[in-house]
Amino acid sequence: MKITTFDEYLVDFEPEIQERLIELHEFNCNFVPEAKVTINYGIPTFVLNGNLVHFGGYKNHI
């Protein structure tokens, strides 16, 4: 299944990692509220006149 939303992206992570990713998501939403959230390169991406911020969860880091 191709992931198309931030909520779908979170599903496969453990709760602690989900919390961290949600914190990053909320920070970016508050910092640049006019940016849109999409999935690019398989990870959440904030877009505003092009890619603004990519972030994602991995085995050993976020």
HELIX and SHEET records of a PDB file:
HELIX    1   1 PHE A    6  LEU A   10  1                                   5    
HELIX    2   2 PRO A   15  PHE A   31  1                                  17    
SHEET    1   A 3 LYS A  36  ASN A  40  0                                        
SHEET    2   A 3 ILE A  43  VAL A  47 -1                                        
SHEET    3   A 3 ASN A  51  HIS A  54 -1                                        
END                                                                             
